[in-house]
Amino acid sequence: MTNQPMLELDNGVRIPQVGFGTFRVDEGETQRVVEAALESGYRHVDTAAAYYNEAGVGAALRASGLPREEVFVTTKLRNGDQGYDRALRAFDDSRAALGVDVVDLYLIHWPVPSKGLYKETWRALEKLYADGAVRAIGVSNFMPEHVEDLLRDAEVTPAVNQIEVHPSFQQRDAQRAATDAGMVVEAYAPIGQGEDLALPEVVAVAEALGVTPAQVVLRWHLQQGRVVLPKSVTPERIATNIDLLAFELDEDQVATLSGLDTGVRMFPDPRTAEFTQLRD
């Protein structure tokens, strides 16, 4: 493993704190981009069935020559594949596309509360976990009420909740609900799809430390104990986004970024989102 920080999930599985996100990475570019990430030292790759690039991630894993156990792989269940039997079939499809025997982390991508299927779906993930097909299971975009509802009947507590978190949108209630239940919070869109990097406060901290605005924001996440999933298709940015250990934010700088919350989402509201993520 490269010298990157790790967090321990509630079942003892260790997860690299800096992962490489593949949201909106084109299928034809995925292998190249993920290979560049692995060459830069990433040992955690996050994908999803809804990204339609799992095969490219798998090709990059094989081409890298790295031992399978050295790369932590996450994928997610599409909304339209919720339900017990359908989720099990969808997992088999994802595992085949990735070309792996065991997935490190498998997530329910969105709760889709209007369909009322996430508890049934969670039972399928619990079976996969019990069968050893996955090393850990979790959720994504679950709000506090969804977490509370799921935990009423769950036999296995989700190991993580992957949610939108960046300086201008911090979801403190959702973070607290996850950590109170023993989950690790994973931040997707950790730099606000690039928009938060132009905030004057972020730029000022970056200039003071002699690093990039993206490095400042990603370091802010790390110091608060979150997993981060930056995404880029540019080799230079891929490399700098994982170069986060040579500097540290002081308390005032952390407080500055923590004071930038606007409460405005960039992604859909999980309480009302209903899209299937299935292609026509």
N, C-alpha and C positions, 0 to 999 in steps of 0.2 A: 504493500500500500504506500502511496505517496504520503508525505508529511502534512496531512490535512486534519483539521479537528473532526472529532467524531462525537456523536451523542448516543446514549444507550436508550433503546426503547423499553417499554415496561416488561417485555418478555426476555430481556437480556441481549437481543439482537442489536448490533452496533451499526449506525447509519452515518455515512459521511455528511458533515454539516453543509457542505457546498455541493449541490447537485447541478447537473447540466439540464436545462429545460429544452424541450423540443416542440413546444406549442407553435403552430404555424411555420414549422420547418417543412418545406416542400419535400414530398416523397423522393424526388429525384436527387435532392441535395442532402438527404439525411445521413447517408453513410459517410460522405465526405466530412460533414460538419461534426458528427459524433466522433469520427476518427481523430479530427483535430482536437476535440475536447479531451479525449483520452490521452493523446500525446502531450497535452498541456498539463496533465496531472489529475483531471477529474476522475473519480472512481464511483460516481453515482450518476446515473442517467434516468431521467424522468420522461416517460412517454404515456400514451393513452390510446385505446382503440379508436377514440374519436379523432385523433390526430392523423390516422391513416398512414403512419410512418413506422410502425413497429418492425416491419421487415427490414427497413433501413438501419434501425438501431441494432437489430440482430446481426446484420451483415457487418456492421462496424465492430461489434464485439468479437466476431470471429476473425476479422481481418487484423485486429489489433494484436493478436497473439497473447493477450493477457489471460492468465488463468481465470476461469469463470468466477471463482470465489473472491477475486479481487475487485470485481465491479458490481456495485449494488444497483439493481434494476427495478424500477417502479413502473407499473402500468395501471390503467384504470378501466372500469366497466362503463360502457356507454349507457346513457339514460334509457334508450329504447330497448336495452337488453336486461332491464331489471326484472325481477321475478326469480324464483328458486331454480327451476330447470333451465330457463334461458340464460341465467347468469353462469351456470356451470358450463354450458356449451360455449358461451362467449369467452370464458376464461381459456378453454381448450384452444379456441381459435387464436387468442392472443399469445398463448405459450408457443403454439406452432409457428406463428409469424415471427416471434422473437428467436425461435430456435433454441430455447432453453428448457431444461427439465424442471427447474424450480424458479419461480419468480420471487424476488426478495420482498416486495411489498405490492399488495393489490388493494386498490381503493374503489369504493363507490364514488363515481365522479361528481354527481349532484344528488341531493335528496329527492327532488321532484315530489314534494309532499302531496300535490294534488292527485297523484296516482296511488299513493298509499302502499307502495311496494318496497320501501327501503328496509323494513324489518324482515320481510321474507327474503329479500336479497341478502341481507346480512347473514341469515342462516346458511345460505350457500357459501358465503365467504368463510364462515366458521367451519364448514365441512372441508373446504379446501385447505384451511389451516390445520385441521385435525389430521387430514390425509398426508400432510407434508408437502403439498404442491406449492405452498407459499410459506415464507419464513415469518411474515407478519401481514396483518390486514388492517385496513383503516378506512377513513372516509375523507371526502373533500367537499368543501362548500356547505358543511353542516352548521347551521346556526344553533345557538344555545338550546332552543326548544327541541330541535331535531336530536341533538346529543342526549338531552334528558329523556326523550321518548325512546330512543334506541336502547339506552342503558337499562330501561325498565325490564327488558326481556333478553338482553344480550347475555350469552354465556362467556364471550370473550370481549373485553373492552377494546375498542379501536386503539391501535398503537399511535396513530397520527390523525390530525385533521389538517388537510391542505387547503388553505384559504387565501384570498386576496389580502395581502398586507404590504404596504409601502408607506413612506412618510406621510403622504397626503391622505391615506386611508388605512387606519390601523386596527379597526375592528376589535377594540379592547375587550368587549363583552364576549365575543366569540373566542378570542384567545384565552380569556380567563376560564370559560366553560370547559375548554379543551384541557388546559393544564390542571384544573381542579380535578378532572377525571383521570389524570395520569397520562394524557396524550402529549406527544410532541407536536408543536405547531410548525407546519411547513408553509413558508411564504411563497405563493406564486405571484408573478408580476412584481417582484421585489423592488424594482426600481421604477415602478409606475409606468411600465412600457416606455421608459425613457423620459417621460414628461417631468418626473420629479427631479431629474438631474439638472434642470435649468433653474430650479428654485434658488434664489440668491443666497439663502442660508446654507444650502448644500454646497454651492460653488465656493463660498467663503471658507468653509471648513476644508474643502479639498485644496484650496490654494494655501491655507495655513499648514497643511500636512504634506504638501507636495505630491499628492496622489490624484487620481481621477474622481469626479463626482460619483461615478458608479461604485468605485472602491469604497468611498465614504459610506454610501447607503448600505452596501452589502456588509461592511464591517459593523455598522449600527445594528443590523439584524443579528449577526453572530454574537455580539456582546449581550444581546438580550435572550440568547438561547434558542433562536429559531433556526430551522433548516432553511436555506435559501436555494432558489432554482433559477438563476439567471440564464437567459437565452441570448445567443448571438450567432450570426453566421460568418462573422469577420474574425479571422484567426487572431489578430492582435487583441481584439476585445475579449475573445474567448480566453486568452492567456491572462490578461490583466484582471479579469473578473474573478479569478481564483487566487490571485496574488494578494492575499489579505492578511498575512501573518506578520509582516514587517513593520506594522504601525498599529496604533490603538487610539481610539477616541477617548478623550477625557470626559469627566462627568458632565461638564458644561456643554460639550459638543453633542453628547448623547441626548441631553435635555433639549438642546436646540432642535435636533431632528424630531424628537418625540413631541415637540410643540407645533408641528406642521400639519397635524391632522385636520382635515376639512370635513370628514364624514361623507365624502362624495365617491361613489363607486366608479370604477372603469368597466366592470363586468356586470352581467345580469344579477339581479337580486335572487339568491337561492330560495327565498320564500315563495317566489312566484314563477321561477324559471320552469318551463315545460318542454323545451326542445328535446328531440329524440337523439340527436347526434348521428342519426343514421343517414346514409346517402340514399338518394332516390333510386 
